[in-house]
């Protein structure tokens, strides 16, 4: 009888743990996201304002091409194909505004802390990023999600439109839109810390 009771308790605990563990689909949030990361030259008021001007220009000229892709694979390959074009255009734009420094644009893996945004929260972890470094890039940065297309709203709306999350699966959307940290979210971050930080 005692063994049966212990087996039932173990089974119950296992079932509870499985219920709160992130699913494989939810863990794909890192692979299904392409972020845009812009680093200002410095923290001066002028350079921080410049960072936002560059953001608006990039989203205006490249946003639809980058965020209108059918899936994350197409979004990444489109971004990679546009790297030199975006870098040239940003440098040209900086020159038009009277700045002598240029910019560097790369597509790379970057580690992000947990970021909260109106309507969704992204867990900390390693994400593919379209990274724009203005000058020395020593100032505060600005980020958003280029794919799924949350950036187009980020520059002008208080929160992303519902259809902007369509690039995520239902499980991913439920995880990041829950409003407050939940156990699954926290477990996903722990998993990312343990297995992804140094990859």
C-alpha positions as CSV (number, residue, x, y, z in Angstrom):
1,X,0.0,0.0,0.0
2,X,2.8,2.4,0.9
3,X,4.6,1.6,-2.4
4,X,1.4,2.3,-4.3
5,X,0.9,5.6,-2.5
6,X,4.6,6.7,-3.2
7,X,4.1,5.7,-6.9
8,X,0.9,7.7,-7.1
9,X,2.7,10.8,-5.6
10,X,5.7,10.4,-7.9
11,X,3.3,10.1,-10.9
12,X,1.4,13.2,-9.8
13,X,4.6,15.2,-9.3
14,X,5.8,14.1,-12.8
15,X,2.5,15.1,-14.4
16,X,2.6,18.5,-12.7
17,X,6.2,19.1,-13.9
18,X,5.4,18.0,-17.4
19,X,2.4,20.4,-17.4
20,X,4.5,23.4,-16.6
21,X,7.6,22.5,-18.7
22,X,8.0,24.6,-21.9
23,X,7.1,22.5,-24.9
24,X,9.5,22.2,-27.8
25,X,7.4,24.6,-29.8
26,X,7.6,27.2,-27.0
27,X,11.4,26.7,-26.8
28,X,11.6,27.6,-30.6
29,X,10.9,31.2,-29.7
30,X,14.6,31.9,-30.0
31,X,14.9,30.4,-33.4
32,X,11.7,32.0,-34.7
33,X,12.7,35.6,-33.8
34,X,14.8,38.1,-35.8
35,X,15.6,41.2,-33.7
36,X,16.7,44.6,-34.8
37,X,19.3,46.2,-32.6
38,X,20.6,49.7,-33.0
39,X,23.4,51.0,-30.9
40,X,23.9,54.8,-30.6
41,X,27.4,56.4,-30.8
42,X,27.1,57.7,-27.2
43,X,24.6,58.6,-24.5
44,X,24.4,62.2,-25.5
45,X,21.0,63.6,-26.1
46,X,21.9,64.3,-29.7
47,X,23.2,60.8,-30.4
48,X,20.2,59.2,-28.7
49,X,17.9,61.2,-30.9
50,X,20.0,60.2,-33.9
51,X,19.6,56.5,-33.1
52,X,15.8,57.0,-33.3
53,X,16.1,58.8,-36.6
54,X,18.1,55.9,-38.0
55,X,15.5,53.5,-36.7
56,X,12.7,55.4,-38.4
57,X,14.6,55.5,-41.7
58,X,15.5,51.8,-41.6
59,X,12.0,50.8,-40.8
60,X,10.6,53.1,-43.4
61,X,12.9,51.9,-46.2
62,X,13.4,48.2,-45.3
63,X,10.7,47.3,-42.8
64,X,8.2,45.8,-45.2
65,X,10.8,43.8,-47.1
66,X,12.2,42.4,-43.9
67,X,9.0,41.8,-41.9
68,X,6.8,40.8,-44.8
69,X,8.6,37.4,-45.2
70,X,6.7,34.1,-45.2
71,X,8.8,32.6,-42.4
72,X,11.9,33.1,-40.3
73,X,14.2,31.4,-42.8
74,X,13.1,33.9,-45.5
75,X,13.5,36.8,-43.1
76,X,17.0,35.8,-42.2
77,X,18.1,35.3,-45.8
78,X,16.5,38.6,-46.8
79,X,18.3,40.4,-44.0
80,X,21.6,38.8,-45.0
81,X,21.1,39.8,-48.6
82,X,20.4,43.4,-47.6
83,X,23.3,43.9,-45.2
84,X,25.6,45.9,-47.5
85,X,22.6,47.8,-48.9
86,X,21.4,48.8,-45.4
87,X,24.9,49.7,-44.2
88,X,25.5,51.9,-47.3
89,X,22.1,53.6,-46.8
90,X,22.7,54.2,-43.1
91,X,26.1,55.7,-43.8
92,X,24.6,57.9,-46.6
93,X,21.9,59.0,-44.2
94,X,24.4,59.9,-41.5
95,X,26.3,61.9,-44.0
96,X,23.1,63.7,-45.1
97,X,22.5,64.7,-41.5
98,X,26.1,66.1,-41.2
99,X,27.8,63.3,-39.3
100,X,31.3,62.2,-40.2
101,X,31.2,58.7,-38.6
102,X,29.7,55.8,-40.4
103,X,27.9,52.6,-39.4
104,X,28.4,48.9,-39.3
105,X,25.6,46.5,-40.1
106,X,25.8,42.7,-39.3
107,X,23.6,39.7,-38.8
108,X,24.7,37.8,-35.7
109,X,23.7,35.9,-32.6
110,X,23.3,38.2,-29.6
111,X,22.5,37.5,-26.0
112,X,19.5,39.6,-24.7
113,X,18.2,39.9,-21.1
114,X,14.4,39.6,-20.6
115,X,12.7,42.4,-22.4
116,X,9.2,43.6,-21.6
117,X,7.1,45.4,-24.2
118,X,3.5,46.5,-24.2
119,X,1.6,43.3,-25.0
120,X,4.4,40.8,-24.9
121,X,7.6,39.8,-23.1
122,X,10.6,38.0,-24.6
123,X,12.7,35.6,-22.5
124,X,16.4,36.2,-22.1
125,X,18.5,34.2,-24.4
126,X,20.4,34.1,-27.6
127,X,18.6,35.5,-30.7
128,X,19.6,36.2,-34.3
129,X,19.9,40.0,-34.7
130,X,20.2,42.6,-37.5
131,X,22.7,44.8,-35.6
132,X,23.3,48.4,-36.6
133,X,26.3,50.1,-34.8
134,X,26.4,53.9,-35.2
135,X,30.0,55.2,-34.9
136,X,31.6,53.5,-31.9
137,X,28.3,52.2,-30.7
138,X,29.0,53.1,-27.1
139,X,25.6,54.6,-26.3
140,X,22.3,53.1,-25.1
141,X,20.7,50.8,-27.6
142,X,17.2,50.4,-29.1
143,X,15.8,47.0,-30.0
144,X,12.6,45.5,-31.4
145,X,11.5,42.4,-33.2
146,X,11.9,42.6,-37.0
147,X,10.3,39.2,-37.6
148,X,7.6,38.5,-36.7
149,X,6.8,42.1,-37.8
150,X,6.6,43.9,-34.4
151,X,9.0,46.7,-35.4
152,X,6.7,48.5,-37.7
153,X,4.3,49.1,-34.8
154,X,7.2,49.7,-32.4
155,X,8.2,52.9,-34.0
156,X,4.7,54.4,-34.0
157,X,2.3,52.3,-31.9
158,X,2.0,51.8,-28.1
159,X,1.7,48.0,-28.6
160,X,1.9,45.6,-31.5
161,X,-1.1,44.8,-33.6
162,X,-2.5,41.3,-33.1
163,X,-1.6,40.2,-36.6
164,X,2.0,41.1,-36.0
165,X,2.4,38.0,-33.9
166,X,1.3,35.7,-36.7
167,X,4.9,34.6,-37.3
168,X,4.8,32.8,-33.9
169,X,3.0,29.5,-33.2
170,X,0.0,29.6,-30.9
171,X,2.2,28.2,-28.1
172,X,4.9,30.8,-28.6
173,X,2.3,33.6,-28.6
174,X,0.6,32.3,-25.4
175,X,4.0,32.2,-23.7
176,X,5.2,35.7,-24.5
177,X,1.8,37.3,-24.3
178,X,0.9,36.1,-20.8
179,X,1.6,39.5,-19.3
180,X,3.4,38.3,-16.2
181,X,6.2,35.8,-15.8
182,X,4.8,32.3,-15.5
183,X,6.6,29.1,-14.5
184,X,7.0,28.0,-18.1
185,X,8.6,31.3,-19.0
186,X,11.0,31.1,-16.1
187,X,11.9,27.5,-16.9
188,X,12.6,28.4,-20.5
189,X,15.0,31.2,-19.3
190,X,16.8,28.7,-17.0
191,X,17.1,26.2,-19.9
192,X,18.5,29.0,-22.1
193,X,21.0,30.1,-19.5
194,X,22.2,26.5,-19.0
195,X,22.5,25.4,-22.6
196,X,22.6,28.4,-24.9
197,X,24.6,31.1,-23.3
198,X,28.0,29.9,-24.5
199,X,27.1,28.3,-27.8
